Amino acid sequence: MAGEEHRTVAPYGSWRSPIAIDRLTEGVVFLSEPHAADGIRWWLEGRPSESGRQSLVRRDPDGTITRLTPEGFNARSRVHEYGGAAVLIAGDVIVVSDFATGRLHRVVAPEQLEPLTPDRPWRFADMELDAGRNRILGIREDHSDDVVAEHGEWVNEVVAIDLASGDVSVLDRGADFYAAPRLSRDGRRLAYVRWNHPNLPWDGTELLLADVAADGSVGAPRVVTGSDHDWISQPRWSRDGVLHFVAEPDNWMNLFRLREDGGHETFEPILPMDVEFAEPEWQFGNHTYDFLPDGSILAVGRSGGRDRLYRIAATGEARIVESPLTEIAALVLDGSTAVVRGAGPVEPGQITEIDLDAGRHTVLRKGTPFTPDPAYASVPEHIEYPTRGGRTAFANFYRPHNPDFVGPDGELPPLIVTSHGGPTSSAFSGWATGVQLFASRGYAVVDVDYGGSTGYGREFRKRLDGEWGIVDVEDCVAAARFLADEGLVDGKRVAIRGGSASGFTTLAALAFTDFFSAGTTMFGIGDLRAFVKDTHKFESRYLEGLVGPWPAEQQRYLDRSPALHADRITAPVLVEQGAEDRVVPPAEAERIVDALFERRVPHAYLLFPGEDHGFRSKPAIIKSFSAELSFYAQVFGFEPADDIEKLDIHFLDEARARS
């Protein structure tokens, strides 16, 4: 690392960085679904070196890590396409979902599996052990041809799976969606959540409670709370048999418990505060609170764009558990020890053990073997800035940072604007290698929490209702304009990038504003009509809330589909797409590319065989990012320091000649 007087002067974006591109995949694993009991820890590892397949591993108290699923097996669920909760671990019972077939398998020994469920077009997720009846409770998604023919879509149900025979019996059906079947500790009551089209879970769910007979039959469920416009999440039974859940009657997703007294029920808030204690259920198995032996609750709460751990006493007092982690995506308890999946500004994704009595953090597994040097880390600054209508929006701003380089006098850095997918989600504040790759090369990056993002209360989240493609675009433009007005970035060299829903925001910003100099869209939506017609069940009516009812508001869909207004796109565009994507099919990307080609707009198109909604293999991840670096370097007019293949950008020279 050079001293201040020895820093090399070089154009922003062209700095040589010690954070190599292969750090995106070299030894990298994507960690999820931690479990913990009796000093043993389990989690899933998604491995780019194995084409992104997820493996279940076990860590014993002596630190030994054992792979439990065999090489070639992908422990992942496809219920709702996004899956989640693909593993059940309860005592000696370990069950995993097979991504390829949907079948459940028992782990009988390390890397030895036995099929449990029949070889049928069924998918399973969100499993719970009913030990007294030797069965599993869970969610099944039935893709049988006759079922789809009868119902017009696949069918979701609450089911029981016999551990001896693998027979599947239905406990509840009729609603469009179910989640979170949770059995009381005495096995006599079952709580679960349901909702119907056109809702996504955060639009409105119902919490159900049903009696369970000794023979396992489930009585008629009753609605405990919730509605088609009240979000109820994460039912969970405390150690003393009290049902808890998360709800937002007063704008914020807070913790509640059900009090039962002589047949009279009341819902008691545990600690009202302007903090979100649940996140959107894009995947099954969200687990952001649990119960400690002393009766207190350990919970992940989000506010100000950051996660924090709260220890809430039975009497209601709360204190924050100090942690370097600002993103905590999962939390489980083993006695007074918490095991979390999290990340911090200079802490890459990890499975960490927290001794709550001693306050000690022990990293069990990092998602990367690379230990960031804090001297090269651009730490995100959470900013608040003005946007349309006198409102405020939020973002994480990363300054270009590399102690070995400095930009030329009078030059400001190019800015890359990005935003989260979803669109119902939030900006990430932990170590993100991709962001640091940009910042350490001399780019500024702003990750926008536009109106509609989570973590700022229901009113902020509802800003996007009927306004997708407008509010998100305006807030992205406003963030860039704010930073340019503050003299922090070059307002004439601003790119926008994003994947999935953020890819739509990117395309809409390019089509409907003239603010951006370039854009990169990864598996982004270009034609809203196609998304309505072609996407999967879970999101099939998502746009009714974000845009409007289809086909009643057809004109609104036409007006906001950037693919239909490609004649208004003048900035260069890089389009990247997975060939196996079922959420946003490749035809979507090709509509955009055809429109750009027809108009001779500078563009490049990369199709990745074998990849779906999000790139998981090592070659795809490396090629995708290298192409993006080459793309910005050519558009902004400098030579990248990295030895990367030059991307072929159609019509770029022609556009330069015209200008």
N, C-alpha and C positions, 0 to 999 in steps of 0.2 A: 504494500500500500504506500503510495507516494505521499510525501509531505505537501503542505499547501503550496509551497513555492515550487514544487516539482510536478505539479499536475499538468498533464498534456492538454493543450487546447485543441478541441476537435468539434465539428458540428454535432449538435444534439442529434441523437439517433444513430450516430456512427461510432459510438464509444465501444471499445473492446471490454467485454465483461467477463469476470471469472465465473459467472453463472452460465454454464454452457447449455445449449439447447437440449442436449441429451439428458440433462437433469430432470426433464419432464417425465422420463421413463426409466432411466438407468437405476435398477434396483428398486423402482417405485412400486408400492402396493397401495391400493385404495381400500381403506379400512372402514368397516361398518359392523353393525349389530353386535356390540359387546354383550357378553353374559358373564356372570360371576357367582360362585358358590363354593364355600368351604376352602377358600384359598386358591381355587382353580379358576382360570380365566379362559374364555373362548371369544373368538371374533372371526369375521369374514375378511379375507384379503382378495381384492380384485387385482389381477396381475397382468399388466400389459404384455409381459414376456410370454404369457399363455393366452394371447388373443383376448385379454380382458376377462377371462373366466374367474369366477369367485371360488375360493377354497376356504373350507372351515378349518381353523387351527385351534389347538388347545395349549395353554401355557400352564405347566404344573408349578407348585410352590417353589421348587428348586430352580425355576427359570427355564426348564427344558420346554421347547416348543415342538409340538408334534402335529403333522398334517393329518387331518381326519378324513377328508374326501380325496379320492384318487385323482391323479393327474388326468385331465380330459373331462372331468365332471365339473359342471358349472352350478354351484349352489346358489340359485337365484330363482325368484318367483316372477311370473309374468301376469299375475292378477292385476287388473287395471293397467297393464303394460308396464307400469313403473315398478311394480312389485313391492319389495320390502317384506320384513318379517318372514324370511324364507327358512328360518331355522327354529326348531324347538329344542331347548335343553332343559331337562327337569330330572334331576337325579341320574339314574342310569339310562333314561330315555333320551336319545338324540335322534332327531328326525330332520332331514333336509329335503328341500324341493329341487327337482331336476329342471333346469331352465329349458333343456332341449325337448323334454316330453311332458313336463308338468307333473309327473308322478312324484310321490313322496317315497323316500327311502330311509330305512333305519341304519344308523352307523353302528355296526356290531364289533368293529375293531378298527384301528387306524388303517385308512384307505380300503376298508372293506364295507360294502353296502349290501343291504337286502331290500328289494322292492317291497313297499307296504301297500300302496293303493293299486287298483287295477290299471291296466294299460288302456286308458280311455282318454278322450280329449278334454280332460279336466285339469284345472290349475288350482293350487291351494296356497293359502297364506295366513298369517296371523294366528298361529296355533297356540293352544293352551292345554295342558295336561289335566285330565280328569282321572286322577290316580285310582280313586275308589271304584271306578267303573271300567278301568283298564282301557281307556279310550282317549282320543284327542278331540278337542273342539277346535273349530277353525272356520275359515271362509273358503268356499269352493266357487270357482267360476266355470260354468259348464259350457263348453264349445261344441257339444254334439250337434251334428247336422240337423237331427229332428227337433232338437230344442231351439236352435236358431231359426229353423223354418217356422216353428209355432209362434215364437215370441218376437221375431224380427231382429234379435240381437242375442248375445250370449247372456246367461242367467247367473246371478249371484245368489248364494244361499249361505245360511249358517248350518254347519254340518257337524256330525260326530263320526269319527273314524275309529273302528275297533282295532286295537293294537295286536290282537291275536290273528284276526282274519283279514284285516284291511277293508272290511265292508264299510260302506259309507251310508249314513242315514241322515235325512234332512230334519233339522230342528226348527228352522223358520225360513220361509220364502214369501215372495210376493212384492217386497220392496225392490227397487232397482239396485240398491247397494247396501252392504252391511260391512261392519268393521268392529274390531276390538271386543270379541267375546271373552268376558272375564268372569270366572267362576268364583263364588265366595269361598272363604277358607273352609267352611263346613260342607261345601258341595251342594248346598240346598237352594242356591239362587244363582241365576245367570244374568249378568248385565252386558249389554251390547248396544251398538249405535247403528242406526239406519238412516237412509235418506233416499230421495227420489229425484229423477230428472225434473227440471233442468239444472238442479243444484250440483255444485261441487261441495265437499264437506263444509268448507268455511262459509258457504252461503246459508246453510241451515241443516241441522241434523236433529234427530230425536234420540234420547237416551231411554232404552227399554230395560225392564226388569221382569224376569219370569221365574216362577218356582220350578225346581227340578226335583222330580220324584225319585224314590230309591232305585227304581228300575231305569233311570236315566231319561225318562220322558219329560218333556218340557211343557209346562202349562202355557196358557194364553199370556202373551207379554202385555204389559201395560206401559204407557208412556209416563216416565218419571218427570222429565222436563225436556225442553227443546221444542222446536217447530221448524217449519220450512224457512224461517228467517232468523233462527237463533242457533249459533254455532256451539255445539257441545262436543267435547273432545276428551279422550283418554280416561275412561272409567277405570277405576282401580280400587281394590279393597285394602283397607288398612289392616294392621296386625290384629286389631280388636274387632274386625268385621264391619267397619263402617265404609260405605261406598263414597268415594271421592271422584271428582271430575273437574274439568276446566270449562268455564263458560264466560261470556262477556255481556251480561245484562247492562253494564255501565261503561261500555266503550272499550274496556281492557279485558283480555283473557286472563281471568283470575281463578284461583283455586276455591272450590266449594266442597262441602260434604253434606250428605243426606242424613238428617236427624229424624229418627222414628220413635214416637212416643205414644203408645196405646193406639196405634192405627193412624195417628196424625203425623204427617210428614212436613218437615221444613227444610229449606235449603240455606245453609249457613256459610257465608263467606269466611274464608280462613284469614285472609289478610288483604283487604282492598288496597290496591295501589296502582299507579300508572305504569304498569309493567305487564308484558305479555308472557304467560307461563305455558303457552302452547304454540306450535308452529303449524302451518298448513299441512294437511295429510296427503301430500303428493305420493307418499309411500305408506304402506302399513307399518305398524309397530312403533310409532313415535313414543318415546319414553323420556319425558322431561321432568318427572318427579317420582319420588319413592319414599318409603317410610323407614325411619331409623329405629333401633331397638328402644330408645328412650321415649318414643312416641312423637318425636319431632319429624318434620318433613324436609327433605333436601330437594330443592327445585331449581331448574334453570329458568331465569327470567330475562327478558330482553327489553331494553330501552336504550335510546340514544345510539342505535346502531351497534350495540354490543350485548353479548350474553354475560350474565353473572350468576354465580351460585349463591342461592339463599338458603340458609338454615332457619326454618320456621318452627319455633317452639310450640308445644301443645297449647300454651296460653296465648299464642298469637304474636309474640315478639319475634322479630327477624333480624338476622345479621348476615352480612355478606362474607362468604368464605373467600379469602384472598387467593387469586390464581392468575398465572400469566396467560391463561386461555381466554380469548374473547369470543370464540365460537365453540359452543358445546352442543353437539347434535344428538347425543344419546347419553343416558345416565342410568346406571344400575348400581345396586348396593349389595355388599356382602358384609353383614354386620354394620360396623361403623366405618367401613372402607367403601369409598365410591370408586367406580370404574367408569370412565367417561371416554367418549370419542370427541376430540376437540382440536383446536388450533389457536395460535396467537400470532401477533404481528411478526415475531421472529421465531415462532414455534410452528414447524410444519405439522400437518395432520398426524395425529398420534392416538394411541390408546394409552391412557394415563390412569394410574392408581393414586387416589388421594386419601391419605390417613386423616380423617376429619378430627381426631383428637389431637394429633401432633401437628397438623397443618402441613404435612410433608407430601410432596408430589414425586411419584416415581414413574418414569416413562417406561412402559412395557414394550411398546412397539411403535416405531416411527414409520410414517408412510414413505420416507425417503432416507437412504443412507447418508445423504448430504446434510451436513450441519451448517446452517446459514451463518455467515460471518456478519454480526450486527453492523459492522462498519459499512457493509455494502447493501444493507436493507433500507428500503424506503418504507418508513412506518406510516400507515394511513392516518390522515387527519380527517376526523368527522366534521364535515362542513354543513352549514345551514345557509340557504341562499333564497332570494326572492324568485318567484315564478308568477304565472298568470293569475290575475284576479286578486292580487295582494296576498296570495298564499305563500307558503314556505315549503321547500322540498329539501332533501338531504342527500349526502353523497360521501363517499370515502375518496379523498384526494391523495394521490401518490406523486410527490415531486420527483423529477429525475435525480438520481443519486448514484454517484460512483466516485469514491475519493481519489481515483487515479486520473480523472478527467474533469474538465470544465469547458463550458460552451464559450464561443467567441464573444467578445464584448459587443453588446448591442443586439445579440441574437437571443430570441426566446425559444423555448422548446416546443416541438410539435406535441399536440395533445391527442390521446386516444380516449374516446368516450365509450364506456361500456355500461351495460346494465344487466341485471339478473334475468334468468328465465322465469318461467311460470305462466303468466306474469305475476301471479300471486306468490311472492317470495321476497327475499331481501338481499342486499349487498353483503358480501363476505368480507370480514375484517381480519381474518387470519392470514397466515403466510400462504400466498398463492404464487407458485413458481412462475406461472405465465406472466403475471403482473410484474414480478421482480425482474424477469427477463427483459421486459420493456423498459422499466425504470432505470435499470443499471446500464442500459445502452443509450440513455439520454432522452427517453420519452417521458412526458408527464401522462398520468393515467387518472381518470376520474370514473369511479364506479357509482352509478346513480341509483338512489332509492327514490324513484318517482312516486307521485301520487298513485296509490294502489298497492304499494309495498306493505309488507307486514313488519310488526315490531313497533309501530307508532299509534296503535289503537284502531278501532273499527272505523271511525270517521275518516281517517287518512286512507285506510284500505278501500273504503267505498268510493273514493274519488274516481276510481277507474270504471265504475259501473256505467255502462253505455258509452264510455269515453276512450276505450282502448284504441290506440293509433292517434290519439290527440293529446291527452294529458301526458302520457309517457314520452312522446316526442317533444312536446313543449318543455318538459322538465329536463330532458337531455340537452336540448338547445340552451336552456336557461343556465344549466350548470357550466357549459363551455363558455357561454357569453360572460358569466360572472367571473370565471377565472381569467378570461382575456381582459376584461375591464379592470381586474385587480393587477394586471401586469405580470401574471404568473405564467402565461402560455402565449403562443403565437396564434392569434385568432384566425389567421389565414392558412394555417396548416393543422386542421382538425379532422381526424378520422373518427368514424363510429363503427363499432363492431358488436356482434352478439350472436348467440345461438338460440335456436328454438323460438320461444316468444320474444326474446331479445333480438333475434334475427329479424323478426317482423318489425320491431321498433326501428331497427337499423334501416331496413328497406323503406319503411314509411318516412323516416327522417330524410332519406336521400330523394324520395319521390316528391314529398310535399313541402320541403324546405330547400333553400339554396345555401344553407349554412355550412355544410360539410364538404371537405375536400376529397374524401375517399370513404369507402365503407367495406367491411367484411361481414358477410352473413354466412353462418354455419347452420345447416338444416333449418333455415328460417321459413316462415310462412309468407307467401307472396300473394295468394288469392284466397281471401277469407271464405269464399263460396266452396272452394275445394276442401278446405279444412272441415267445414260443416258436413260435406258429403263423404269424405274419405277417411276421417279419423276414427279412432277406437271409441268404445262405449263410454269409458270414464269421462272423456272430454267432449263427447259428441254434441253436447248442448251447452258447453262452457261459454260459447260466444253469445248466447242469448243474454247473459248478464253483462258481458264485456262490450258487446256491440248492440244487440237488440234481437228480438224474436225473428227467426227465419221461417218462412219467406216474407213475413209482413214488412220487415225493414230491409228488403232486398237492395233498395237504392243506397242505403247506408253501407252495406257490404261492398257494393260496387265502388262507392266513393272512396272507401278506405283501403282497398286492395292495391298495394303498390305495383303488383304485376300488371294491373290494368292501366297503370299510369306511367309505364316505363319511359314514355316519351318525355316525361318530366325529369328523368334521372340524367344528369350530365356528369356527375363525378364518377371516377373509376370504381369498379366493384369487383371484389373477390368473392366467389360463391363456392362453398364447400358443402358436401352432402354425402351421407352414408347410403350405400346402395340397398341396404336391408331395412331402412327406416320405415316403421309402420305408423309412427306418430305423425311425421311429416314426410310423406312418400317422395321419392326422387322426382316424380313428375312435377312437384311444386318447384324444385330448383330449376328444372329444365324449362318451365314456363318463363321464369325470370331470365335465364340465359338466352332463350330464343328472342325475348323482347329486347334485351340489350344488344344482341347481335344484329337484329333487324335495324336498330337505330344507330349501329356502329359506335356504341358507347364503350369506352375502354373497359375490359373485363377479363377475368380468368375464371375457369370452372374446373374444379377438382372433384371427381367422384371416387369414393373409397369403397372398393368391394369388401363385402363381409362386415361392414360397420353399420350400426343402426343409429338410434337417436342419442348421439354422443359417441365420440371416438374413444375406443378402449384399447386397441392394439398399439404396440410400440411403433411400427412403421407409420401408421396413420397419424398418430399424435405428432411425431417428429416432422413428417412431411407437411402436415397442416400448419404448424407454427413456422417452419422454415419458409414456406410459401408466403405467409403473412408478413414476415420480416422483409423478404425480397419485394413484395408488393408495395409496402410503405416506402421503402428506400427509393424505388423507382419513381413513385408518384411524387414524393417530397424532394427528390433530387439530390441524393447523396449515396455514397458507397457504404454498404454495411460492412462491419468489421468481421463478421462471421464468414467462414468458407461454406457458402450455401449455393445450391443450384439457383440460377436466375429463373424466375417465373416468367413464362410467356404470357404477356398481357396483350390481348387482341386490341388493336386500334389505338394503343397508347401513343405511338409515334405520330400517327395520323392526327390525333387530337391535339398533340403539342404543335404540330405544324399549323393546324387551323388557328390555334390561339396565338 
